Amino acid sequence: MKAIALAEHLQIEYETRIIDLTKGDQMKPEFTALNPNQRMPVLEDEGFVLWESNSILQYLAMKKPAGAALWPSDARRQADVGRWMFWERAHWAPACGTLAFERVVKGILGQGGPDPAVVAKGEQEFKRVGGILNNALRGRKWLAGNDLTLADFSVGPWMALGQMAQYPVAGLTEIARWWEALAALPGIKKALAPLQQR
């Protein structure tokens, strides 16, 4: 979702290929040849294959002049943006992903209902890392300051699942403000459109 959102934001033409997880398409040899991790997304660009969503974000940003502002060249600003991209993979994605898997994905895959113990642990972790994000956003328009960056495209799209996955967002007003502004961007809106139809 975040790679598509950035491509839309930067007006990069792309073609999508659907990988049906319910049918195990990610396990097929032709997909495994592209990504041995058997996960999405994967980018193919004229023979160049790249996996890991945050690496794809960096690559897309460097392909367009408009993307330069999203991945700043100043060492400290770039490190700040990178910090949030690493934080997203290490902390935010696991917290959001636990609740999304238990409350949304399991039902889609026919794996039964949510496990209450896993949900409780997921909610506790979401509140912890959500507090970190909420505090970081205080006094800032965007995650890494007053300019939109790849940090926003990396961390933000998880919030698109917030309602379906029932994230415990009470009191996280800075996250709500930030996500509302991010979700209003035309590229994000277009990328999220399929989710709105669920």
Contact map, one row per residue, 1 for C-alpha under 8 A:
111110000000000000000000000000000000000000000000000000000000000000000000000000000000000000000000000000000000000000000000000000000000000000000000000000000000100000000000000000000000000000000011000000
111111000000000000000000000000000000000000000000000010001000000000000000000000000000000000000000000000000000000000000000000000000000000000000000000000001100100000000000000000000000000000000010000000
111111100000000000000000000000000000000010000000000010011000000000000000000000000000000000000000000000000000000000000000000000000000000000000000000000000000000000000000000000000000000000000000000000
111111110000000000000000000000000000000000000000000000000000000000000000000000000000000000000000000000000000000000000000000000000000000000000000000000000000000000000000000000000000000000000010000000
111111111000000000000000000000000000000000000000000000000000000000000000000000000000000000000000000000000000000000000000000000000000000000000000000000001000000000000000000000000000000000111111000000
011111111100000000000000000000000000000000000000000000001001100000000000000000000000000000000000000000000000000000000000000000000000000000000000000000001000000000000000000000000000000000110000000000
001111111111110000000000000000000000000000000000000000000001000000000000000000000000000000000000000000000000000000000000000000000000000000000000000000000000000000000000000000000000000000100000000000
000111111111100000000000000000000000000000000000000000000000000000000000000000000000000000000000000000000000000000000000000000000000000000000000000000000000000000000000000000000000000001110110000000
000011111111000000000000000000000000000000000000000000000000000000000000000000000000000000000000000000000000000000000000000000000000000000000000000000000000000000000000000000000000000011110000000000
000001111111000000000000000000000000000000000000000000000000100101100000000000000000000000000000000000000000000000000000000000000000000000000000000000000000000000000000000000000000000000100000000000
000000111111100000000000000000000000000000000000000000000000000000000000000000000000000000000000000000000000000000000000000000000000000000000000000000000000000000000000000000000000000000000000000000
000000111111110000000000000000000000000000000000000000000000000000000000000000000000000000000000000000000000000000000000000000000000000000000000000000000000000000000000000000000000000000000000000000
000000110011111000000000000000000000000000000000000000000000000000000000000000000000000000000000000000000000000000000000000000000000000000000000000000000000000000000000000000000000000000000000000000
000000100001111100000000000000000000000000000000000000000000000000000000000000000000000000000000000000000000000000000000000000000000000000000000000000000000000000000000000000000000000000000000000000
000000000000111110000000000000000000000000000000000000000000000000000000000000000000000000000000000000000000000000000000000000000000000000000000000000000000000000000000000000000000000000000000000000
000000000000011111000000000000000000000000000000000000000000000000000000000000000000000000000000000000000000000000000000000000000000000000000000000000000000000000000000000000000000000000000000000000
000000000000001111100000000000000000000000000000000000000000000000000000000000000000000000000000000000000000000000000000000000000000000000000000000000000000000000000000000000000000000000000000000000
000000000000000111110000000000000000000000000000000000000000000000000000000000000000000000000000000000000000000000000000000000000000000000000000000000000000000000000000000000000000000000000000000000
000000000000000011111000110000000000000000000000000000000000000000000000000000000000000000000000000000000000000000000000000000000000000000000000000000000000000000000000000000000000000000000000000000
000000000000000001111111110000000000000000000000000000000000000000000000000000000000000000000000000000000000000000000000000000000000000000000000000000000000000000000000000000000000000000000000000000
000000000000000000111111110000000000000000000000000000000000000000000000000000000000000000000000000000000000000000000000000000000000000000000000000000000000000000000000000000000000000000000000000000
000000000000000000011111100000000000000000000000000000000000000000000000000000000000000000000000000000000000100000000000000000000000000000000000000000000000000000000000000000000000000000000000000000
000000000000000000011111100000000000000000000000000000000000000000000000000000000000000000000000000000000000000000000000000000000000000000000000000000000000000000000000000000000000000000000000000000
000000000000000000011111111100000000000000000000000000000000000000000000000000000000000000000000000000000000000000000000000000000000000000000000000000000000000000000000000000000000000000000000000000
000000000000000000111111111100100000000000000000000000000000000000000000000000000000000000000000000000000000000000000000000000000000000000000000000000000000000000000000000000000000000000000000000000
000000000000000000111001111100110000011000000000000000000000000000000000000000000000000000000000000000000000000000000000000000000000000000000000000000000000000000000000000000000000000000000000000000
000000000000000000000001111110110000010000000000000000000000000000000000000000000000000000000000000000000000000000000000000000000000000000000000000000000000000000000000000000000000000000000000000000
000000000000000000000001111111110000000000000000000000000000000000000000000000000000000000000000000000000000000000000000000000000000000000000000000000000000000000000000000000000000000000000000000000
000000000000000000000000001111111000000000000000000000000000000000000000000000000000000000000000000000000000000000000000000000000000000000000000000000000000000000000000000000000000000000000000000000
000000000000000000000000000111111100000000000000000000000000000000000000000000000000000000000000000000000000000000000000000000000000000000000000000000000000000000000000000000000000000000000000000000
000000000000000000000000111111111111010000000000000000000000000000000000000000000000000000000000000000000000000000000000000000000000000000000000000000000000000000000000000000000000000000000000000000
000000000000000000000000011111111111110000000000000000000000000000000000000000000000000000000000000000000000000000000000000000000000000000000000000000000000000000000000000000000000000000000000000000
000000000000000000000000000011111111000000000000000000000000000000000000000000000000000000000000000000000000000000000000000000000000000000000000000000000000000000000000000000000000000000000000000000
000000000000000000000000000001111111000001000000100000000000000000000000000000000000000000000000000000000000000000000000000000000000000000000000000000000000000000000000000000000000000000000000000000
000000000000000000000000000000111111111001000000001000000000000000000000000000000000000000000000000000000000000000000000000000000000000000000000000000000000000000000000000000000000000000000000000000
000000000000000000000000000000111111110000000000000000000000000000000000000000000000000000000000000000000000000000000000000000000000000000000000000000000000000000000000000000000000000000000000000000
000000000000000000000000000000010011111000000000000000000000000000000000000000000000000000000000000000000000000000000000000000000000000000000000000000000000000000000000000000000000000000000000000000
000000000000000000000000011000110011111100000000000000000000000000000000000000000000000000000000000000000000000000000000000000000000000000000000000000000000000000000000000000000000000000000000000000
000000000000000000000000010000000010111111000000000000000000000000000000000000000000000000000000000000000000000000000000000000000000000000000000000000000000000000000000000000000000000000000000000000
000000000000000000000000000000000000011111000000001110000000000000000000000000000000000000000000000000000000000000000000000000000000000000000000000000000000000000000000000000000000000000000000000000
001000000000000000000000000000000000001111100000001110000000000000000000000000000000000000000000000000000000000000000000000000000000000000000000000000000000000000000000000000000000000000000000000000
000000000000000000000000000000000110001111110000111110000000000000000000000000000000000000000000000000000000000000000000000000000000000000000000000000000000000000000000000000000000000000000000000000
000000000000000000000000000000000000000011111001111000010000000000000000000000000000000000000000000000000000000000000000000000000000000000000000000000000000000000000000000000000000000000000000000000
000000000000000000000000000000000000000001111111110000000000000000000000000000000000000000000000000000000000000000000000000000000000000000000000000000000000000000000000000000000000000000000000000000
000000000000000000000000000000000000000000111111100000000000000000000000000000000000000000000000000000000000000000000000000000000000000000000000000000000000000000000000000000000000000000000000000000
000000000000000000000000000000000000000000011111000000000000000000000000000000000000000000000000000000000000000000000000000000000000000000000000000000000000000000000000000000000000000000000000000000
000000000000000000000000000000000000000000011111100000000000000000000000000000000000000000000000000000000000000000000000000000000000000000000000000000000000000000000000000000000000000000000000000000
000000000000000000000000000000000000000000111111110000000000000000000000000000000000000000000000000000000000000000000000000000000000000000000000000000000000000000000000000000000000000000000000000000
000000000000000000000000000000000100000001111011111000000000000000000000000000000000000000000000000000000000000000000000000000000000000000000000000000000000000000000000000000000000000000000000000000
000000000000000000000000000000000000000001110001111100110000000000000000000000000000000000000000000000000000000000000000000000000000000000000000000000000000000000000000000000000000000000000000000000
000000000000000000000000000000000010000111100000111110110000000000000000000000000000000000000000000000000000000000000000000000000000000000000000000000000000000000000000000000000000000000000000000000
000000000000000000000000000000000000000111000000011111110000000000000000000000000000000000000000000000000000000000000000000000000000000000000000000000000000000000000000000000000000000000000000000000
011000000000000000000000000000000000000111000000001111111000000000000000000000000000000000000000000000000000000000000000000000000000000000000000000000000000000000000000000000000000000000000000000000
000000000000000000000000000000000000000000000000000111111100000000000000000000000000100000000000000000000000000000000000000000000000000000000000000000000100000000000000000000000000000000000000000000
000000000000000000000000000000000000000000000000011111111110000000000000000000000000000000000000000000000000000000000000000000000000000000000000000000000000000000000000000000000000000000000000000000
001000000000000000000000000000000000000000100000011111111111000000000000000000000000000000000000000000000000000000000000000000000000000000000000000000000000000000000000000000000000000000000000000000
011001000000000000000000000000000000000000000000000011111111100000000000000000000000000000000000000000000000000000000000000000000000000000000000000001001100000000000000000000000000000000000000000000
000000000000000000000000000000000000000000000000000001111111110000000010000000000000000000000000000000000000000000000000000000000000000000000000000001000000000000000000000000000000000000000000000000
000000000000000000000000000000000000000000000000000000111111111000000000000000000000000000000000000000000000000000000000000000000000000000000000000000000000000000000000000000000000000000000000000000
000001100000000000000000000000000000000000000000000000011111111100100000000000000000000000000000000000000000000000000000000000000000000000000000000000000000000000000000000000000000000000000000000000
000001000100000000000000000000000000000000000000000000001111111111110110000000000000000000000000000000000000000000000000000000000000000000000000000000000000000000000000000000000000000000000000000000
000000000000000000000000000000000000000000000000000000000111111110110010000000000000000000000000000000000000000000000000000000000000000000000000000000000000000000000000000000000000000000000000000000
000000000000000000000000000000000000000000000000000000000011111110100000000000000000000000000000000000000000000000000000000000000000000000000000000000000000000000000000000000000000000000000000000000
000000000100000000000000000000000000000000000000000000000001111111110000000000000000000000000000000000000000000000000000000000000000000000000000000000000000000000000000000000000000000000000000000000
000000000000000000000000000000000000000000000000000000000000111111110000000000000000000000000000000000000000000000000000000000000000000000000000000000000000000000000000000000000000000000000000000000
000000000100000000000000000000000000000000000000000000000000100111111100000000000000000000000000000000000000000000000000000000000000000000000000000000000000000000000000000000000000000000000000000000
000000000100000000000000000000000000000000000000000000000001111111111110000000000000000000000000000000000000000000000000000000000000000000000000000000000000000000000000000000000000000000000000000000
000000000000000000000000000000000000000000000000000000000000110111111111100000000000000000000000000000000000000000000000000000000000000000000000000000000000000000000000000000000000000000000000000000
000000000000000000000000000000000000000000000000000000000000000001111111000000000000000000000000000000000000000000000000000000000000000000000000001110000000000000000000000000000000000000000000000000
000000000000000000000000000000000000000000000000000000000000100001111111000000000000000000000000000000000000000000000000000000000000000000000000001111000000000000000000000000000000000000000000000000
000000000000000000000000000000000000000000000000000000000100110000111111100001001000000000000000000000000000000000000000000000000000000000000000000011000000000000000000000000000000000000000000000000
000000000000000000000000000000000000000000000000000000000000000000011111111011000000000000000000000000000000000000000000000000000000000000000000000010000000000000000000000000000000000000000000000000
000000000000000000000000000000000000000000000000000000000000000000010011111011000000000000000000000000000000000000000000000000000000000000000000000000000000000000000000000000000000000000000000000000
000000000000000000000000000000000000000000000000000000000000000000000001111111000000000000000000000000000000000000000000000000000000000000000000000000000000000000000000000000000000000000000000000000
000000000000000000000000000000000000000000000000000000000000000000000001111111100000000000000000000000000000000000000000000000000000000000000000000000000000000000000000000000000000000000000000000000
000000000000000000000000000000000000000000000000000000000000000000000000011111110000000000000000000000000000000000000000000000000000000000000000000000000000000000000000000000000000000000000000000000
000000000000000000000000000000000000000000000000000000000000000000000001111111111000000000000000000000000000000000000000000000000000000000000001000000000000000000000000000000000000000000000000000000
000000000000000000000000000000000000000000000000000000000000000000000011111111111100000000000000000000000000000000000000000000000000000000000000000000000000000000000000000000000000000000000000000000
000000000000000000000000000000000000000000000000000000000000000000000000001111111110000000000000000000000000000000000000000000000000000000000000000000000000000000000000000000000000000000000000000000
000000000000000000000000000000000000000000000000000000000000000000000000000111111111000000000000000000000000000000000000000000000000000000000001000000000000000000000000000000000000000000000000000000
000000000000000000000000000000000000000000000000000000000000000000000010000011111111100000000000000000000000000000000000000000000000000000000001000011100000000000000000000000000000000000000000000000
000000000000000000000000000000000000000000000000000000000000000000000000000001111111110000000000000000000000000000000000000000000000000000000000000000100000000000000000000000000000000000000000000000
000000000000000000000000000000000000000000000000000000000000000000000000000000111111111000000000000000000000000000000000000000000000000000000000000000000000000000000000000000000000000000000000000000
000000000000000000000000000000000000000000000000000000000000000000000000000000011111111100000000000000000000000000000000000000000000000000000000000000100110000000000000000000000000000000000000000000
000000000000000000000000000000000000000000000000000001000000000000000000000000001111111110000000000000000000000000000000000000000000000000000000000001100110000000000000000000000000000000000000000000
000000000000000000000000000000000000000000000000000000000000000000000000000000000111111111000000000000000000000000000000000000000000000000000000000000000000000000000000000000000000000000000000000000
000000000000000000000000000000000000000000000000000000000000000000000000000000000011111111110000000000000000000000000000000000000000000000000000000000000000000000000000000000000000000000000000000000
000000000000000000000000000000000000000000000000000000000000000000000000000000000001111111111000000000000000000000000000000000000000000000000000000000000110000000000000000000000000000000000000000000
000000000000000000000000000000000000000000000000000000000000000000000000000000000000111111111100000000000000000000000000000000000000000000000000000000000000000000000000000000000000000000000000000000
000000000000000000000000000000000000000000000000000000000000000000000000000000000000011111111100000000000000000000000000000000000000000000000000000000000000000000000000000000000000000000000000000000
000000000000000000000000000000000000000000000000000000000000000000000000000000000000001111111110000000000000000000000000000000001000000000000000000000000000000000000000000000000000000000000000000000
000000000000000000000000000000000000000000000000000000000000000000000000000000000000001111111111000000000000000000000000000001001100000000000000000000000010000000000000000000000000000000000000000000
000000000000000000000000000000000000000000000000000000000000000000000000000000000000000111111111100000000000000000000000000000000000000000000000000000000000010000000000000000000000000000000000000000
000000000000000000000000000000000000000000000000000000000000000000000000000000000000000011111111110000000000000000000000000000000000000000000000000000000000000000000000000000000000000000000000000000
000000000000000000000000000000000000000000000000000000000000000000000000000000000000000000111111111000000000000000000000011011001000000000000000000000000000000000000000000000000000000000000000000000
000000000000000000000000000000000000000000000000000000000000000000000000000000000000000000011111111100000000000000000000010001000000000000000000000000000000010000000010000000000000000000000000000000
000000000000000000000000000000000000000000000000000000000000000000000000000000000000000000001111111110000000000000000000000000000000000000000000000000000000000000000000000000000000000000000000000000
000000000000000000000000000000000000000000000000000000000000000000000000000000000000000000000111111111000000000000000110010000000000000000000000000000000000000000000000000000000000000000000000000000
000000000000000000000000000000000000000000000000000000000000000000000000000000000000000000000011111111110000000000000010011000000000000000000000000000000000000000001110000000000000000000000000000000
000000000000000000000000000000000000000000000000000000000000000000000000000000000000000000000001111111111000000000000000000000000000000000000000000000000000000010011000000000000000000000000000000000
000000000000000000000000000000000000000000000000000000000000000000000000000000000000000000000000111111111100000000000000000000000000000000000000000000000000000000001000000000000000000000000000000000
000000000000000000000000000000000000000000000000000000000000000000000000000000000000000000000000011111111100000011100110000000000000000000000000000000000000000000001000000000000000000000000000000000
000000000000000000000000000000000000000000000000000000000000000000000000000000000000000000000000001111111110000011000000000000000000000000000000000000000000000000011100000000000000000000000000000000
000000000000000000000000000000000000000000000000000000000000000000000000000000000000000000000000001111111111000000000000000000000000000000000000000000000000000000011000000000000000000000000000000000
000000000000000000000000000000000000000000000000000000000000000000000000000000000000000000000000000111111111100000000000000000000000000000000000000000000000000000000000000000000000000000000000000000
000000000000000000000000000000000000000000000000000000000000000000000000000000000000000000000000000011111111111111000000000000000000000000000000000000000000000000000000000000000000000000000000000000
000000000000000000000000000000000000000000000000000000000000000000000000000000000000000000000000000000111111111110000000000000000000000000000000000000000000000000000000000000000000000000000000000000
000000000000000000000000000000000000000000000000000000000000000000000000000000000000000000000000000000011111111000000000000000000000000000000000000000000000000000000000000000000000000000000000000000
000000000000000000000100000000000000000000000000000000000000000000000000000000000000000000000000000000001111111000000000000000000000000000000000000000000000000000000000000000000000000000000000000000
000000000000000000000000000000000000000000000000000000000000000000000000000000000000000000000000000000000111111100000000000000000000000000000000000000000000000000000000000000000000000000000000000000
000000000000000000000000000000000000000000000000000000000000000000000000000000000000000000000000000000000111111110000000000000000000000000000000000000000000000000000000000000000000000000000000000000
000000000000000000000000000000000000000000000000000000000000000000000000000000000000000000000000000000000110011111000000000000000000000000000000000000000000000000000000000000000000000000000000000000
000000000000000000000000000000000000000000000000000000000000000000000000000000000000000000000000000001100110001111100000000000000000000000000000000000000000000000000000000000000000000000000000000000
000000000000000000000000000000000000000000000000000000000000000000000000000000000000000000000000000001100100000111110110000000000000000000000000000000000000000000000000000000000000000000000000000000
000000000000000000000000000000000000000000000000000000000000000000000000000000000000000000000000000001000000000011111110000000000000000000000000000000000000000000000000000000000000000000000000000000
000000000000000000000000000000000000000000000000000000000000000000000000000000000000000000000000000000000000000001111111000000000000000000000000000000000000000000000000000000000000000000000000000000
000000000000000000000000000000000000000000000000000000000000000000000000000000000000000000000000000000000000000000111111100000000000000000000000000000000000000000000000000000000000000000000000000000
000000000000000000000000000000000000000000000000000000000000000000000000000000000000000000000000010001000000000001111111110000000000000000000000000000000000000000000000000000000000000000000000000000
000000000000000000000000000000000000000000000000000000000000000000000000000000000000000000000000011001000000000001111111111000000000000000000000000000000000000000000000000000000000000000000000000000
000000000000000000000000000000000000000000000000000000000000000000000000000000000000000000000000000000000000000000011111111100000000000000000000000000000000000000000000000000000000000000000000000000
000000000000000000000000000000000000000000000000000000000000000000000000000000000000000000000000000000000000000000001111111110000000000000000000000000000000000000000000000000000000000000000000000000
000000000000000000000000000000000000000000000000000000000000000000000000000000000000000000000011011000000000000000000111111111000000000000000000000000000000000000000000000000000000000000000000000000
000000000000000000000000000000000000000000000000000000000000000000000000000000000000000000000010001000000000000000000011111111100000000000000000000000000000000000000011000000000000000000000000000000
000000000000000000000000000000000000000000000000000000000000000000000000000000000000000000000000000000000000000000000001111111110000000000000000000000000000000000000000000000000000000000000000000000
000000000000000000000000000000000000000000000000000000000000000000000000000000000000000000000010000000000000000000000000111111111000000000000000000000000000000000000000000000000000000000000000000000
000000000000000000000000000000000000000000000000000000000000000000000000000000000000000000010011000000000000000000000000011111111100000000000000000000000000000000000011000000000000000000000000000000
000000000000000000000000000000000000000000000000000000000000000000000000000000000000000000000000000000000000000000000000001111111110000000000000000000000000000000000001100000000000000000000000000000
000000000000000000000000000000000000000000000000000000000000000000000000000000000000000000000000000000000000000000000000000111111111000000000000000000000000000000000000000000000000000000000000000000
000000000000000000000000000000000000000000000000000000000000000000000000000000000000000000110010000000000000000000000000000011111111100000000000000000000000000000000000000000000000000000000000000000
000000000000000000000000000000000000000000000000000000000000000000000000000000000000000000010000000000000000000000000000000001111111110000000000000000000000000000000000100100100000000000000000000000
000000000000000000000000000000000000000000000000000000000000000000000000000000000000000000000000000000000000000000000000000000111111111000000000000000000000000000000000000100000000000000000000000000
000000000000000000000000000000000000000000000000000000000000000000000000000000000000000000000000000000000000000000000000000000011111111100000000000000000000000000000000000000000000000000000000000000
000000000000000000000000000000000000000000000000000000000000000000000000000000000000000000000000000000000000000000000000000000001111111110000000000000000000000000000000000000100000000000000000000000
000000000000000000000000000000000000000000000000000000000000000000000000000000000000000000000000000000000000000000000000000000000111111111000000000000000000000000000000000111100000000000000000000000
000000000000000000000000000000000000000000000000000000000000000000000000000000000000000000000000000000000000000000000000000000000011111111000000000000000000000000000000000001000000000000000000000000
000000000000000000000000000000000000000000000000000000000000000000000000000000000000000000000000000000000000000000000000000000000001111111010010000000000000000000000000000000000000000000000000000000
000000000000000000000000000000000000000000000000000000000000000000000000000000000000000000000000000000000000000000000000000000000000111111111110000000000000000000000000000001100100000000000000000000
000000000000000000000000000000000000000000000000000000000000000000000000000000000000000000000000000000000000000000000000000000000000011111110000000000000000000000000000000001000000000000000000000000
000000000000000000000000000000000000000000000000000000000000000000000000000000000000000000000000000000000000000000000000000000000000000011111000000000000000000000000000000000000000000000000000000000
000000000000000000000000000000000000000000000000000000000000000000000000000000000000000000000000000000000000000000000000000000000000000111111111110000000000000000000000000000000000000000000000000000
000000000000000000000000000000000000000000000000000000000000000000000000000000000000000000000000000000000000000000000000000000000000000010111110111000000000000000000000000000000100000000000000000000
000000000000000000000000000000000000000000000000000000000000000000000000000000000000000000000000000000000000000000000000000000000000000010011111111110010000000000000000000000000100000000000000000000
000000000000000000000000000000000000000000000000000000000000000000000000000000000000000000000000000000000000000000000000000000000000000110011111110110110000000000000000000000000000000000000000000000
000000000000000000000000000000000000000000000000000000000000000000000000000010011000000000000000000000000000000000000000000000000000000000010111111110110000000000000000000000000000000000000000000000
000000000000000000000000000000000000000000000000000000000000000000000000000000000000000000000000000000000000000000000000000000000000000000011111111100000000000000000000000000000000000000000000000000
000000000000000000000000000000000000000000000000000000000000000000000000000000000000000000000000000000000000000000000000000000000000000000011111111100000000000000000000000000000000000000000000000000
000000000000000000000000000000000000000000000000000000000000000000001100000000000000000000000000000000000000000000000000000000000000000000001101111110000000000000000000000000000000000000000000000000
000000000000000000000000000000000000000000000000000000000000000000001100000000000000000000000000000000000000000000000000000000000000000000000111111111110000000000000000000000000000000000000000000000
000000000000000000000000000000000000000000000000000000000000000000001111000000001000000000000000000000000000000000000000000000000000000000000111001111111000000000000000000000000000000000000000000000
000000000000000000000000000000000000000000000000000000001100000000000110000000001000100000000000000000000000000000000000000000000000000000000000000111111100000000000000000000000000000000000000000000
000000000000000000000000000000000000000000000000000000000000000000000000000000001101100000000000000000000000000000000000000000000000000000000011000111111111000000000000000000000000000000000000000000
000000000000000000000000000000000000000000000000000000000000000000000000000000000000000000000000000000000000000000000000000000000000000000000111000111111111000000000000000000000000010000000000000000
010011000000000000000000000000000000000000000000000000001000000000000000000000000000000000000000000000000000000000000000000000000000000000000000000011111111100000000000000000000000000000000000000000
010000000000000000000000000000000000000000000000000001001000000000000000000000000001100100000000000000000000000000000000000000000000000000000000000001111111100000000000000000000000000000000000000000
000000000000000000000000000000000000000000000000000000000000000000000000000000000001100100010000000000000000000000000000000000000000000000000000000000111111110000000000000000000000000000000000000000
000000000000000000000000000000000000000000000000000000000000000000000000000000000000000000000000000000000000000000000000000000000000000000000000000000111111111100000000000000000010010000000000000000
110000000000000000000000000000000000000000000000000000000000000000000000000000000000000000000000000000000000000000000000000000000000000000000000000000001111111110000000000000000000000000000000000000
000000000000000000000000000000000000000000000000000000000000000000000000000000000000000000001001000000000000000000000000000000000000000000000000000000000011111111000000000000000000000000000000000000
000000000000000000000000000000000000000000000000000000000000000000000000000000000000000000000000000000000000000000000000000000000000000000000000000000000001111111000000000000000010000000000000000000
000000000000000000000000000000000000000000000000000000000000000000000000000000000000000000000000000000000000000000000000000000000000000000000000000000000001111111100000000000000000000000000001001000
000000000000000000000000000000000000000000000000000000000000000000000000000000000000000000000000000100000000000000000000000000000000000000000000000000000000111111111000000000000000000000000000000000
000000000000000000000000000000000000000000000000000000000000000000000000000000000000000000000000000000000000000000000000000000000000000000000000000000000000011111111110000000000000000000000000000000
000000000000000000000000000000000000000000000000000000000000000000000000000000000000000000000000000000000000000000000000000000000000000000000000000000000000000111111110000000000000000000000000000000
000000000000000000000000000000000000000000000000000000000000000000000000000000000000000000000000000100110000000000000000000000000000000000000000000000000000000011111100000000000000000000000000000000
000000000000000000000000000000000000000000000000000000000000000000000000000000000000000000000000001111110000000000000000000000000000000000000000000000000000000011111110000000000000000000000000000000
000000000000000000000000000000000000000000000000000000000000000000000000000000000000000000000000001000100000000000000000000000000000000000000000000000000000000001111111000000000000000000000000000000
000000000000000000000000000000000000000000000000000000000000000000000000000000000000000000000001001000000000000000000000001001000000000000000000000000000000000001101111100000000000000000000000000000
000000000000000000000000000000000000000000000000000000000000000000000000000000000000000000000000000000000000000000000000001001100000000000000000000000000000000000000111110000000000000000000000000000
000000000000000000000000000000000000000000000000000000000000000000000000000000000000000000000000000000000000000000000000000000100100000000000000000000000000000000000011111100000000000000000000000000
000000000000000000000000000000000000000000000000000000000000000000000000000000000000000000000000000000000000000000000000000000000000000000000000000000000000000000000001111110000000000000000000000000
000000000000000000000000000000000000000000000000000000000000000000000000000000000000000000000000000000000000000000000000000000000000000000000000000000000000000000000000111110000000000000000000000000
000000000000000000000000000000000000000000000000000000000000000000000000000000000000000000000000000000000000000000000000000000000110010000000000000000000000000000000000111111110000000000000000000000
000000000000000000000000000000000000000000000000000000000000000000000000000000000000000000000000000000000000000000000000000000000000010000000000000000000000000000000000011111111000000000000000000000
000000000000000000000000000000000000000000000000000000000000000000000000000000000000000000000000000000000000000000000000000000000000011011000000000000000000000000000000000111111100000000000000000000
000000000000000000000000000000000000000000000000000000000000000000000000000000000000000000000000000000000000000000000000000000000100110010000000000000000000000000000000000111111110000000000000000000
000000000000000000000000000000000000000000000000000000000000000000000000000000000000000000000000000000000000000000000000000000000000000000000000000000000000000000000000000111111111000000000000000000
000000000000000000000000000000000000000000000000000000000000000000000000000000000000000000000000000000000000000000000000000000000000000000000000000000000000000000000000000011111111100000000000000000
000000000000000000000000000000000000000000000000000000000000000000000000000000000000000000000000000000000000000000000000000000000000000010001100000000000000000000000000000001111111110000000000000000
000000000000000000000000000000000000000000000000000000000000000000000000000000000000000000000000000000000000000000000000000000000000000000000000000000000001001000000000000000111111111000000000000000
000000000000000000000000000000000000000000000000000000000000000000000000000000000000000000000000000000000000000000000000000000000000000000000000000000000000000000000000000000011111111100000000000000
000000000000000000000000000000000000000000000000000000000000000000000000000000000000000000000000000000000000000000000000000000000000000000000000000000000000000000000000000000001111111110000000000000
000000000000000000000000000000000000000000000000000000000000000000000000000000000000000000000000000000000000000000000000000000000000000000000000000000010001000000000000000000000111111110010000000000
000000000000000000000000000000000000000000000000000000000000000000000000000000000000000000000000000000000000000000000000000000000000000000000000000000000000000000000000000000000011111111011000000000
000000000000000000000000000000000000000000000000000000000000000000000000000000000000000000000000000000000000000000000000000000000000000000000000000000000000000000000000000000000001111111011000000000
000000001000000000000000000000000000000000000000000000000000000000000000000000000000000000000000000000000000000000000000000000000000000000000000000000000000000000000000000000000000111111111000000000
000000011000000000000000000000000000000000000000000000000000000000000000000000000000000000000000000000000000000000000000000000000000000000000000000000000000000000000000000000000000001111111100000000
000011111100000000000000000000000000000000000000000000000000000000000000000000000000000000000000000000000000000000000000000000000000000000000000000000000000000000000000000000000000000011111110000000
000011011000000000000000000000000000000000000000000000000000000000000000000000000000000000000000000000000000000000000000000000000000000000000000000000000000000000000000000000000000011111111111000000
000010000000000000000000000000000000000000000000000000000000000000000000000000000000000000000000000000000000000000000000000000000000000000000000000000000000000000000000000000000000001111111111100000
000010010000000000000000000000000000000000000000000000000000000000000000000000000000000000000000000000000000000000000000000000000000000000000000000000000000000000000000000000000000000001111111100000
110110010000000000000000000000000000000000000000000000000000000000000000000000000000000000000000000000000000000000000000000000000000000000000000000000000000000000000000000000000000000000111111110000
100010000000000000000000000000000000000000000000000000000000000000000000000000000000000000000000000000000000000000000000000000000000000000000000000000000000000100000000000000000000000000011111111100
000000000000000000000000000000000000000000000000000000000000000000000000000000000000000000000000000000000000000000000000000000000000000000000000000000000000000000000000000000000000000000001111111110
000000000000000000000000000000000000000000000000000000000000000000000000000000000000000000000000000000000000000000000000000000000000000000000000000000000000000000000000000000000000000000000011111111
000000000000000000000000000000000000000000000000000000000000000000000000000000000000000000000000000000000000000000000000000000000000000000000000000000000000000100000000000000000000000000000001111111
000000000000000000000000000000000000000000000000000000000000000000000000000000000000000000000000000000000000000000000000000000000000000000000000000000000000000000000000000000000000000000000001111111
000000000000000000000000000000000000000000000000000000000000000000000000000000000000000000000000000000000000000000000000000000000000000000000000000000000000000000000000000000000000000000000000111111
000000000000000000000000000000000000000000000000000000000000000000000000000000000000000000000000000000000000000000000000000000000000000000000000000000000000000000000000000000000000000000000000011111
